[in-house]
Amino acid sequence: MKIKKGFVVRTVGGECVAVPVGEMSKNFHGMINLNGTAEFLWNFYSEEHSLDEGVAALLNEYDVDESLARADVERFMGILLKNGFAE
C-alpha cells in the first residue's frame, strides 16, 4: 500500500493534519487530523509498504504489543483505502 500523491502534511495550531492539494483537492474537501501514531504511519506509507512492514515499523517505534500494532495498522489502512487516499 502507498498513500496517493496529492497531500501535504502540516502542523496547524499544534495539530498534525494532511491537506489535499492539486487534483486530490477536487475530490476531497477538508483536512485529515493525524494523531502521533497516524502521523508516523502516514509518513511510513508515503512509500510502498506491506501490512507486515507497517506492523514491524510500529513495533520498532512504539512500545506496544504486536496484536495492538497489527489492529492499528489494519484500521489505518482500511480508512485510507475506503476513502481513496491510498492504492
Secondary structure by P-SEA (a helix, b strand, c coil): ccccccbbbbbcccbbbbbbcccccccccbbbbbcaaaaaaaaaacccccaaaaaaaaaacccccaaaaaaaaaaaaaaaaaacccc
